[in-house]
């Protein structure tokens, strides 16, 4: 069975997505965390993870669907 490597743009996009998320969290913690309650901050953290995960899934599912199992 031949293993097809993903396009580099998907890999770079995933890395950029992860670094962008870390930057968002760092900026959020530095500037905006004090303006919200602990529950609101937890909710924003969880929502940000869900958004990043959804983008990553949307990025990789088309490639994965083309792979033979």
mmCIF file of the N, C-alpha and C atoms, coordinates in Angstrom:
data_MODEL
# 
_entry.id   MODEL 
# 
loop_
_atom_site.group_PDB 
_atom_site.id 
_atom_site.type_symbol 
_atom_site.label_atom_id 
_atom_site.label_alt_id 
_atom_site.label_comp_id 
_atom_site.label_asym_id 
_atom_site.label_entity_id 
_atom_site.label_seq_id 
_atom_site.pdbx_PDB_ins_code 
_atom_site.Cartn_x 
_atom_site.Cartn_y 
_atom_site.Cartn_z 
_atom_site.occupancy 
_atom_site.B_iso_or_equiv 
_atom_site.pdbx_formal_charge 
_atom_site.auth_seq_id 
_atom_site.auth_comp_id 
_atom_site.auth_asym_id 
_atom_site.auth_atom_id 
_atom_site.pdbx_PDB_model_num 
ATOM 1   N N  . UNK A 1 1  ? 0.836   -1.165 0.000  1.00 0.00 ? 1  UNK A N  1 
ATOM 2   C CA . UNK A 1 1  ? 0.000   0.000  0.000  1.00 0.00 ? 1  UNK A CA 1 
ATOM 3   C C  . UNK A 1 1  ? 0.892   1.243  0.000  1.00 0.00 ? 1  UNK A C  1 
ATOM 4   N N  . UNK A 1 2  ? 0.652   2.147  -0.911 1.00 0.00 ? 2  UNK A N  1 
ATOM 5   C CA . UNK A 1 2  ? 1.449   3.371  -0.968 1.00 0.00 ? 2  UNK A CA 1 
ATOM 6   C C  . UNK A 1 2  ? 0.853   4.416  -0.034 1.00 0.00 ? 2  UNK A C  1 
ATOM 7   N N  . UNK A 1 3  ? 1.720   5.102  0.631  1.00 0.00 ? 3  UNK A N  1 
ATOM 8   C CA . UNK A 1 3  ? 1.276   6.150  1.539  1.00 0.00 ? 3  UNK A CA 1 
ATOM 9   C C  . UNK A 1 3  ? 1.433   7.490  0.846  1.00 0.00 ? 3  UNK A C  1 
ATOM 10  N N  . UNK A 1 4  ? 0.331   8.200  0.703  1.00 0.00 ? 4  UNK A N  1 
ATOM 11  C CA . UNK A 1 4  ? 0.339   9.501  0.053  1.00 0.00 ? 4  UNK A CA 1 
ATOM 12  C C  . UNK A 1 4  ? 0.576   10.561 1.118  1.00 0.00 ? 4  UNK A C  1 
ATOM 13  N N  . UNK A 1 5  ? 1.541   11.412 0.874  1.00 0.00 ? 5  UNK A N  1 
ATOM 14  C CA . UNK A 1 5  ? 1.830   12.483 1.809  1.00 0.00 ? 5  UNK A CA 1 
ATOM 15  C C  . UNK A 1 5  ? 0.889   13.656 1.540  1.00 0.00 ? 5  UNK A C  1 
ATOM 16  N N  . UNK A 1 6  ? 0.474   14.348 2.599  1.00 0.00 ? 6  UNK A N  1 
ATOM 17  C CA . UNK A 1 6  ? -0.403  15.501 2.402  1.00 0.00 ? 6  UNK A CA 1 
ATOM 18  C C  . UNK A 1 6  ? 0.364   16.666 1.777  1.00 0.00 ? 6  UNK A C  1 
ATOM 19  N N  . UNK A 1 7  ? -0.391  17.559 1.157  1.00 0.00 ? 7  UNK A N  1 
ATOM 20  C CA . UNK A 1 7  ? 0.241   18.750 0.591  1.00 0.00 ? 7  UNK A CA 1 
ATOM 21  C C  . UNK A 1 7  ? 0.843   19.589 1.718  1.00 0.00 ? 7  UNK A C  1 
ATOM 22  N N  . UNK A 1 8  ? 1.915   20.251 1.414  1.00 0.00 ? 8  UNK A N  1 
ATOM 23  C CA . UNK A 1 8  ? 2.598   21.062 2.423  1.00 0.00 ? 8  UNK A CA 1 
ATOM 24  C C  . UNK A 1 8  ? 1.720   22.215 2.903  1.00 0.00 ? 8  UNK A C  1 
ATOM 25  N N  . UNK A 1 9  ? 0.820   22.700 2.035  1.00 0.00 ? 9  UNK A N  1 
ATOM 26  C CA . UNK A 1 9  ? -0.012  23.830 2.451  1.00 0.00 ? 9  UNK A CA 1 
ATOM 27  C C  . UNK A 1 9  ? -0.936  23.440 3.610  1.00 0.00 ? 9  UNK A C  1 
ATOM 28  N N  . UNK A 1 10 ? -1.375  22.179 3.654  1.00 0.00 ? 10 UNK A N  1 
ATOM 29  C CA . UNK A 1 10 ? -2.208  21.741 4.778  1.00 0.00 ? 10 UNK A CA 1 
ATOM 30  C C  . UNK A 1 10 ? -1.389  21.703 6.067  1.00 0.00 ? 10 UNK A C  1 
ATOM 31  N N  . UNK A 1 11 ? -0.173  21.245 5.960  1.00 0.00 ? 11 UNK A N  1 
ATOM 32  C CA . UNK A 1 11 ? 0.697   21.182 7.133  1.00 0.00 ? 11 UNK A CA 1 
ATOM 33  C C  . UNK A 1 11 ? 1.001   22.584 7.642  1.00 0.00 ? 11 UNK A C  1 
ATOM 34  N N  . UNK A 1 12 ? 1.372   23.475 6.735  1.00 0.00 ? 12 UNK A N  1 
ATOM 35  C CA . UNK A 1 12 ? 1.664   24.857 7.134  1.00 0.00 ? 12 UNK A CA 1 
ATOM 36  C C  . UNK A 1 12 ? 0.424   25.559 7.684  1.00 0.00 ? 12 UNK A C  1 
ATOM 37  N N  . UNK A 1 13 ? -0.727  25.279 7.096  1.00 0.00 ? 13 UNK A N  1 
ATOM 38  C CA . UNK A 1 13 ? -1.962  25.884 7.588  1.00 0.00 ? 13 UNK A CA 1 
ATOM 39  C C  . UNK A 1 13 ? -2.283  25.393 8.993  1.00 0.00 ? 13 UNK A C  1 
ATOM 40  N N  . UNK A 1 14 ? -2.031  24.130 9.260  1.00 0.00 ? 14 UNK A N  1 
ATOM 41  C CA . UNK A 1 14 ? -2.280  23.576 10.594 1.00 0.00 ? 14 UNK A CA 1 
ATOM 42  C C  . UNK A 1 14 ? -1.329  24.190 11.617 1.00 0.00 ? 14 UNK A C  1 
ATOM 43  N N  . UNK A 1 15 ? -0.072  24.338 11.242 1.00 0.00 ? 15 UNK A N  1 
ATOM 44  C CA . UNK A 1 15 ? 0.902   24.976 12.139 1.00 0.00 ? 15 UNK A CA 1 
ATOM 45  C C  . UNK A 1 15 ? 0.516   26.425 12.401 1.00 0.00 ? 15 UNK A C  1 
ATOM 46  N N  . UNK A 1 16 ? 0.138   27.143 11.347 1.00 0.00 ? 16 UNK A N  1 
ATOM 47  C CA . UNK A 1 16 ? -0.274  28.544 11.493 1.00 0.00 ? 16 UNK A CA 1 
ATOM 48  C C  . UNK A 1 16 ? -1.533  28.656 12.352 1.00 0.00 ? 16 UNK A C  1 
ATOM 49  N N  . UNK A 1 17 ? -2.443  27.713 12.188 1.00 0.00 ? 17 UNK A N  1 
ATOM 50  C CA . UNK A 1 17 ? -3.659  27.704 12.983 1.00 0.00 ? 17 UNK A CA 1 
ATOM 51  C C  . UNK A 1 17 ? -3.332  27.521 14.467 1.00 0.00 ? 17 UNK A C  1 
ATOM 52  N N  . UNK A 1 18 ? -2.445  26.588 14.771 1.00 0.00 ? 18 UNK A N  1 
ATOM 53  C CA . UNK A 1 18 ? -2.046  26.370 16.161 1.00 0.00 ? 18 UNK A CA 1 
ATOM 54  C C  . UNK A 1 18 ? -1.336  27.571 16.760 1.00 0.00 ? 18 UNK A C  1 
ATOM 55  N N  . UNK A 1 19 ? -0.423  28.154 16.002 1.00 0.00 ? 19 UNK A N  1 
ATOM 56  C CA . UNK A 1 19 ? 0.288   29.330 16.502 1.00 0.00 ? 19 UNK A CA 1 
ATOM 57  C C  . UNK A 1 19 ? -0.647  30.534 16.642 1.00 0.00 ? 19 UNK A C  1 
ATOM 58  N N  . UNK A 1 20 ? -1.584  30.666 15.711 1.00 0.00 ? 20 UNK A N  1 
ATOM 59  C CA . UNK A 1 20 ? -2.575  31.743 15.804 1.00 0.00 ? 20 UNK A CA 1 
ATOM 60  C C  . UNK A 1 20 ? -3.451  31.593 17.038 1.00 0.00 ? 20 UNK A C  1 
ATOM 61  N N  . UNK A 1 21 ? -3.816  30.330 17.342 1.00 0.00 ? 21 UNK A N  1 
ATOM 62  C CA . UNK A 1 21 ? -4.613  30.090 18.538 1.00 0.00 ? 21 UNK A CA 1 
ATOM 63  C C  . UNK A 1 21 ? -3.820  30.449 19.793 1.00 0.00 ? 21 UNK A C  1 
ATOM 64  N N  . UNK A 1 22 ? -2.552  30.039 19.840 1.00 0.00 ? 22 UNK A N  1 
ATOM 65  C CA . UNK A 1 22 ? -1.716  30.382 20.994 1.00 0.00 ? 22 UNK A CA 1 
ATOM 66  C C  . UNK A 1 22 ? -1.554  31.895 21.140 1.00 0.00 ? 22 UNK A C  1 
ATOM 67  N N  . UNK A 1 23 ? -1.401  32.587 20.030 1.00 0.00 ? 23 UNK A N  1 
ATOM 68  C CA . UNK A 1 23 ? -1.303  34.046 20.066 1.00 0.00 ? 23 UNK A CA 1 
ATOM 69  C C  . UNK A 1 23 ? -2.601  34.659 20.581 1.00 0.00 ? 23 UNK A C  1 
ATOM 70  N N  . UNK A 1 24 ? -3.738  34.152 20.103 1.00 0.00 ? 24 UNK A N  1 
ATOM 71  C CA . UNK A 1 24 ? -5.029  34.641 20.583 1.00 0.00 ? 24 UNK A CA 1 
ATOM 72  C C  . UNK A 1 24 ? -5.158  34.457 22.090 1.00 0.00 ? 24 UNK A C  1 
ATOM 73  N N  . UNK A 1 25 ? -4.824  33.268 22.576 1.00 0.00 ? 25 UNK A N  1 
ATOM 74  C CA . UNK A 1 25 ? -4.935  32.996 24.013 1.00 0.00 ? 25 UNK A CA 1 
ATOM 75  C C  . UNK A 1 25 ? -3.996  33.904 24.812 1.00 0.00 ? 25 UNK A C  1 
ATOM 76  N N  . UNK A 1 26 ? -2.785  34.091 24.322 1.00 0.00 ? 26 UNK A N  1 
ATOM 77  C CA . UNK A 1 26 ? -1.833  34.959 25.025 1.00 0.00 ? 26 UNK A CA 1 
ATOM 78  C C  . UNK A 1 26 ? -2.342  36.399 25.084 1.00 0.00 ? 26 UNK A C  1 
ATOM 79  N N  . UNK A 1 27 ? -2.842  36.898 23.958 1.00 0.00 ? 27 UNK A N  1 
ATOM 80  C CA . UNK A 1 27 ? -3.376  38.266 23.943 1.00 0.00 ? 27 UNK A CA 1 
ATOM 81  C C  . UNK A 1 27 ? -4.626  38.373 24.807 1.00 0.00 ? 27 UNK A C  1 
ATOM 82  N N  . UNK A 1 28 ? -5.460  37.351 24.767 1.00 0.00 ? 28 UNK A N  1 
ATOM 83  C CA . UNK A 1 28 ? -6.652  37.344 25.603 1.00 0.00 ? 28 UNK A CA 1 
ATOM 84  C C  . UNK A 1 28 ? -6.264  37.402 27.083 1.00 0.00 ? 28 UNK A C  1 
ATOM 85  N N  . UNK A 1 29 ? -5.309  36.576 27.474 1.00 0.00 ? 29 UNK A N  1 
ATOM 86  C CA . UNK A 1 29 ? -4.887  36.560 28.871 1.00 0.00 ? 29 UNK A CA 1 
ATOM 87  C C  . UNK A 1 29 ? -4.249  37.878 29.290 1.00 0.00 ? 29 UNK A C  1 
ATOM 88  N N  . UNK A 1 30 ? -3.536  38.496 28.382 1.00 0.00 ? 30 UNK A N  1 
ATOM 89  C CA . UNK A 1 30 ? -2.821  39.725 28.720 1.00 0.00 ? 30 UNK A CA 1 
ATOM 90  C C  . UNK A 1 30 ? -3.754  40.933 28.800 1.00 0.00 ? 30 UNK A C  1 
ATOM 91  N N  . UNK A 1 31 ? -4.712  41.017 27.876 1.00 0.00 ? 31 UNK A N  1 
ATOM 92  C CA . UNK A 1 31 ? -5.522  42.231 27.781 1.00 0.00 ? 31 UNK A CA 1 
ATOM 93  C C  . UNK A 1 31 ? -6.953  42.108 28.305 1.00 0.00 ? 31 UNK A C  1 
ATOM 94  N N  . UNK A 1 32 ? -7.621  40.991 28.128 1.00 0.00 ? 32 UNK A N  1 
ATOM 95  C CA . UNK A 1 32 ? -9.060  40.957 28.340 1.00 0.00 ? 32 UNK A CA 1 
ATOM 96  C C  . UNK A 1 32 ? -9.547  40.057 29.459 1.00 0.00 ? 32 UNK A C  1 
ATOM 97  N N  . UNK A 1 33 ? -8.684  39.259 30.039 1.00 0.00 ? 33 UNK A N  1 
ATOM 98  C CA . UNK A 1 33 ? -9.144  38.289 31.022 1.00 0.00 ? 33 UNK A CA 1 
ATOM 99  C C  . UNK A 1 33 ? -9.755  38.956 32.257 1.00 0.00 ? 33 UNK A C  1 
ATOM 100 N N  . UNK A 1 34 ? -9.286  40.092 32.636 1.00 0.00 ? 34 UNK A N  1 
ATOM 101 C CA . UNK A 1 34 ? -9.780  40.751 33.848 1.00 0.00 ? 34 UNK A CA 1 
ATOM 102 C C  . UNK A 1 34 ? -11.172 41.340 33.667 1.00 0.00 ? 34 UNK A C  1 
ATOM 103 N N  . UNK A 1 35 ? -11.596 41.543 32.440 1.00 0.00 ? 35 UNK A N  1 
ATOM 104 C CA . UNK A 1 35 ? -12.904 42.163 32.186 1.00 0.00 ? 35 UNK A CA 1 
ATOM 105 C C  . UNK A 1 35 ? -14.059 41.178 32.299 1.00 0.00 ? 35 UNK A C  1 
ATOM 106 N N  . UNK A 1 36 ? -13.768 39.884 32.373 1.00 0.00 ? 36 UNK A N  1 
ATOM 107 C CA . UNK A 1 36 ? -14.809 38.868 32.372 1.00 0.00 ? 36 UNK A CA 1 
ATOM 108 C C  . UNK A 1 36 ? -14.686 37.980 33.604 1.00 0.00 ? 36 UNK A C  1 
ATOM 109 N N  . UNK A 1 37 ? -15.788 37.316 33.941 1.00 0.00 ? 37 UNK A N  1 
ATOM 110 C CA . UNK A 1 37 ? -15.774 36.399 35.084 1.00 0.00 ? 37 UNK A CA 1 
ATOM 111 C C  . UNK A 1 37 ? -15.028 35.123 34.708 1.00 0.00 ? 37 UNK A C  1 
ATOM 112 N N  . UNK A 1 38 ? -14.769 34.301 35.707 1.00 0.00 ? 38 UNK A N  1 
ATOM 113 C CA . UNK A 1 38 ? -14.031 33.065 35.466 1.00 0.00 ? 38 UNK A CA 1 
ATOM 114 C C  . UNK A 1 38 ? -14.813 32.141 34.541 1.00 0.00 ? 38 UNK A C  1 
ATOM 115 N N  . UNK A 1 39 ? -16.125 32.077 34.700 1.00 0.00 ? 39 UNK A N  1 
ATOM 116 C CA . UNK A 1 39 ? -16.930 31.217 33.830 1.00 0.00 ? 39 UNK A CA 1 
ATOM 117 C C  . UNK A 1 39 ? -16.932 31.726 32.387 1.00 0.00 ? 39 UNK A C  1 
ATOM 118 N N  . UNK A 1 40 ? -16.971 33.029 32.199 1.00 0.00 ? 40 UNK A N  1 
ATOM 119 C CA . UNK A 1 40 ? -16.911 33.578 30.850 1.00 0.00 ? 40 UNK A CA 1 
ATOM 120 C C  . UNK A 1 40 ? -15.553 33.315 30.211 1.00 0.00 ? 40 UNK A C  1 
ATOM 121 N N  . UNK A 1 41 ? -14.486 33.422 30.995 1.00 0.00 ? 41 UNK A N  1 
ATOM 122 C CA . UNK A 1 41 ? -13.155 33.134 30.466 1.00 0.00 ? 41 UNK A CA 1 
ATOM 123 C C  . UNK A 1 41 ? -13.004 31.663 30.099 1.00 0.00 ? 41 UNK A C  1 
ATOM 124 N N  . UNK A 1 42 ? -13.553 30.774 30.909 1.00 0.00 ? 42 UNK A N  1 
ATOM 125 C CA . UNK A 1 42 ? -13.512 29.353 30.581 1.00 0.00 ? 42 UNK A CA 1 
ATOM 126 C C  . UNK A 1 42 ? -14.309 29.082 29.312 1.00 0.00 ? 42 UNK A C  1 
ATOM 127 N N  . UNK A 1 43 ? -15.459 29.728 29.195 1.00 0.00 ? 43 UNK A N  1 
ATOM 128 C CA . UNK A 1 43 ? -16.291 29.547 28.002 1.00 0.00 ? 43 UNK A CA 1 
ATOM 129 C C  . UNK A 1 43 ? -15.558 30.033 26.749 1.00 0.00 ? 43 UNK A C  1 
ATOM 130 N N  . UNK A 1 44 ? -14.902 31.151 26.826 1.00 0.00 ? 44 UNK A N  1 
ATOM 131 C CA . UNK A 1 44 ? -14.160 31.671 25.677 1.00 0.00 ? 44 UNK A CA 1 
ATOM 132 C C  . UNK A 1 44 ? -13.018 30.733 25.322 1.00 0.00 ? 44 UNK A C  1 
ATOM 133 N N  . UNK A 1 45 ? -12.343 30.191 26.305 1.00 0.00 ? 45 UNK A N  1 
ATOM 134 C CA . UNK A 1 45 ? -11.269 29.230 26.055 1.00 0.00 ? 45 UNK A CA 1 
ATOM 135 C C  . UNK A 1 45 ? -11.804 27.996 25.342 1.00 0.00 ? 45 UNK A C  1 
ATOM 136 N N  . UNK A 1 46 ? -12.900 27.437 25.845 1.00 0.00 ? 46 UNK A N  1 
ATOM 137 C CA . UNK A 1 46 ? -13.481 26.237 25.240 1.00 0.00 ? 46 UNK A CA 1 
ATOM 138 C C  . UNK A 1 46 ? -13.995 26.530 23.833 1.00 0.00 ? 46 UNK A C  1 
ATOM 139 N N  . UNK A 1 47 ? -14.661 27.653 23.652 1.00 0.00 ? 47 UNK A N  1 
ATOM 140 C CA . UNK A 1 47 ? -15.161 28.017 22.317 1.00 0.00 ? 47 UNK A CA 1 
ATOM 141 C C  . UNK A 1 47 ? -14.009 28.197 21.343 1.00 0.00 ? 47 UNK A C  1 
ATOM 142 N N  . UNK A 1 48 ? -12.915 28.776 21.794 1.00 0.00 ? 48 UNK A N  1 
ATOM 143 C CA . UNK A 1 48 ? -11.766 28.951 20.897 1.00 0.00 ? 48 UNK A CA 1 
ATOM 144 C C  . UNK A 1 48 ? -11.181 27.607 20.484 1.00 0.00 ? 48 UNK A C  1 
ATOM 145 N N  . UNK A 1 49 ? -11.145 26.655 21.403 1.00 0.00 ? 49 UNK A N  1 
ATOM 146 C CA . UNK A 1 49 ? -10.666 25.309 21.066 1.00 0.00 ? 49 UNK A CA 1 
ATOM 147 C C  . UNK A 1 49 ? -11.596 24.658 20.048 1.00 0.00 ? 49 UNK A C  1 
ATOM 148 N N  . UNK A 1 50 ? -12.902 24.798 20.245 1.00 0.00 ? 50 UNK A N  1 
ATOM 149 C CA . UNK A 1 50 ? -13.875 24.210 19.322 1.00 0.00 ? 50 UNK A CA 1 
ATOM 150 C C  . UNK A 1 50 ? -13.727 24.816 17.930 1.00 0.00 ? 50 UNK A C  1 
ATOM 151 N N  . UNK A 1 51 ? -13.543 26.115 17.846 1.00 0.00 ? 51 UNK A N  1 
ATOM 152 C CA . UNK A 1 51 ? -13.387 26.773 16.549 1.00 0.00 ? 51 UNK A CA 1 
ATOM 153 C C  . UNK A 1 51 ? -12.117 26.303 15.847 1.00 0.00 ? 51 UNK A C  1 
ATOM 154 N N  . UNK A 1 52 ? -11.012 26.243 16.577 1.00 0.00 ? 52 UNK A N  1 
ATOM 155 C CA . UNK A 1 52 ? -9.749  25.791 15.990 1.00 0.00 ? 52 UNK A CA 1 
ATOM 156 C C  . UNK A 1 52 ? -9.861  24.332 15.551 1.00 0.00 ? 52 UNK A C  1 
ATOM 157 N N  . UNK A 1 53 ? -10.489 23.509 16.366 1.00 0.00 ? 53 UNK A N  1 
ATOM 158 C CA . UNK A 1 53 ? -10.660 22.099 15.998 1.00 0.00 ? 53 UNK A CA 1 
ATOM 159 C C  . UNK A 1 53 ? -11.536 21.955 14.759 1.00 0.00 ? 53 UNK A C  1 
ATOM 160 N N  . UNK A 1 54 ? -12.597 22.737 14.660 1.00 0.00 ? 54 UNK A N  1 
ATOM 161 C CA . UNK A 1 54 ? -13.479 22.671 13.493 1.00 0.00 ? 54 UNK A CA 1 
ATOM 162 C C  . UNK A 1 54 ? -12.742 23.087 12.219 1.00 0.00 ? 54 UNK A C  1 
ATOM 163 N N  . UNK A 1 55 ? -11.918 24.104 12.317 1.00 0.00 ? 55 UNK A N  1 
ATOM 164 C CA . UNK A 1 55 ? -11.140 24.530 11.145 1.00 0.00 ? 55 UNK A CA 1 
ATOM 165 C C  . UNK A 1 55 ? -10.138 23.455 10.758 1.00 0.00 ? 55 UNK A C  1 
ATOM 166 N N  . UNK A 1 56 ? -9.480  22.862 11.750 1.00 0.00 ? 56 UNK A N  1 
ATOM 167 C CA . UNK A 1 56 ? -8.505  21.804 11.460 1.00 0.00 ? 56 UNK A CA 1 
ATOM 168 C C  . UNK A 1 56 ? -9.186  20.591 10.835 1.00 0.00 ? 56 UNK A C  1 
ATOM 169 N N  . UNK A 1 57 ? -10.337 20.224 11.344 1.00 0.00 ? 57 UNK A N  1 
ATOM 170 C CA . UNK A 1 57 ? -11.073 19.093 10.776 1.00 0.00 ? 57 UNK A CA 1 
ATOM 171 C C  . UNK A 1 57 ? -11.486 19.403 9.343  1.00 0.00 ? 57 UNK A C  1 
ATOM 172 N N  . UNK A 1 58 ? -12.004 20.604 9.111  1.00 0.00 ? 58 UNK A N  1 
ATOM 173 C CA . UNK A 1 58 ? -12.402 20.990 7.756  1.00 0.00 ? 58 UNK A CA 1 
ATOM 174 C C  . UNK A 1 58 ? -11.207 21.014 6.804  1.00 0.00 ? 58 UNK A C  1 
ATOM 175 N N  . UNK A 1 59 ? -10.051 21.283 7.340  1.00 0.00 ? 59 UNK A N  1 
ATOM 176 C CA . UNK A 1 59 ? -8.839  21.309 6.533  1.00 0.00 ? 59 UNK A CA 1 
ATOM 177 C C  . UNK A 1 59 ? -8.369  19.913 6.171  1.00 0.00 ? 59 UNK A C  1 
ATOM 178 N N  . UNK A 1 60 ? -8.473  18.957 7.088  1.00 0.00 ? 60 UNK A N  1 
ATOM 179 C CA . UNK A 1 60 ? -7.887  17.632 6.887  1.00 0.00 ? 60 UNK A CA 1 
ATOM 180 C C  . UNK A 1 60 ? -8.866  16.559 6.402  1.00 0.00 ? 60 UNK A C  1 
ATOM 181 N N  . UNK A 1 61 ? -10.149 16.722 6.615  1.00 0.00 ? 61 UNK A N  1 
ATOM 182 C CA . UNK A 1 61 ? -11.098 15.684 6.202  1.00 0.00 ? 61 UNK A CA 1 
ATOM 183 C C  . UNK A 1 61 ? -11.102 15.438 4.701  1.00 0.00 ? 61 UNK A C  1 
ATOM 184 N N  . UNK A 1 62 ? -11.076 16.482 3.862  1.00 0.00 ? 62 UNK A N  1 
ATOM 185 C CA . UNK A 1 62 ? -11.032 16.185 2.414  1.00 0.00 ? 62 UNK A CA 1 
ATOM 186 C C  . UNK A 1 62 ? -9.831  15.343 2.005  1.00 0.00 ? 62 UNK A C  1 
ATOM 187 N N  . UNK A 1 63 ? -8.686  15.610 2.598  1.00 0.00 ? 63 UNK A N  1 
ATOM 188 C CA . UNK A 1 63 ? -7.492  14.820 2.294  1.00 0.00 ? 63 UNK A CA 1 
ATOM 189 C C  . UNK A 1 63 ? -7.651  13.390 2.800  1.00 0.00 ? 63 UNK A C  1 
ATOM 190 N N  . UNK A 1 64 ? -8.187  13.237 4.007  1.00 0.00 ? 64 UNK A N  1 
ATOM 191 C CA . UNK A 1 64 ? -8.347  11.907 4.591  1.00 0.00 ? 64 UNK A CA 1 
ATOM 192 C C  . UNK A 1 64 ? -9.360  11.073 3.818  1.00 0.00 ? 64 UNK A C  1 
ATOM 193 N N  . UNK A 1 65 ? -10.377 11.703 3.281  1.00 0.00 ? 65 UNK A N  1 
ATOM 194 C CA . UNK A 1 65 ? -11.390 10.974 2.526  1.00 0.00 ? 65 UNK A CA 1 
ATOM 195 C C  . UNK A 1 65 ? -10.825 10.383 1.227  1.00 0.00 ? 65 UNK A C  1 
ATOM 196 N N  . UNK A 1 66 ? -9.780  10.979 0.713  1.00 0.00 ? 66 UNK A N  1 
ATOM 197 C CA . UNK A 1 66 ? -9.162  10.481 -0.513 1.00 0.00 ? 66 UNK A CA 1 
ATOM 198 C C  . UNK A 1 66 ? -8.243  9.286  -0.279 1.00 0.00 ? 66 UNK A C  1 
ATOM 199 N N  . UNK A 1 67 ? -7.904  9.038  0.995  1.00 0.00 ? 67 UNK A N  1 
ATOM 200 C CA . UNK A 1 67 ? -6.973  7.959  1.316  1.00 0.00 ? 67 UNK A CA 1 
ATOM 201 C C  . UNK A 1 67 ? -7.697  6.627  1.370  1.00 0.00 ? 67 UNK A C  1 
ATOM 202 N N  . UNK A 1 68 ? -7.071  5.610  0.846  1.00 0.00 ? 68 UNK A N  1 
ATOM 203 C CA . UNK A 1 68 ? -7.646  4.273  0.919  1.00 0.00 ? 68 UNK A CA 1 
ATOM 204 C C  . UNK A 1 68 ? -7.417  3.693  2.304  1.00 0.00 ? 68 UNK A C  1 
ATOM 205 N N  . UNK A 1 69 ? -8.408  3.064  2.826  1.00 0.00 ? 69 UNK A N  1 
ATOM 206 C CA . UNK A 1 69 ? -8.295  2.483  4.162  1.00 0.00 ? 69 UNK A CA 1 
ATOM 207 C C  . UNK A 1 69 ? -8.041  1.006  4.075  1.00 0.00 ? 69 UNK A C  1 
# 
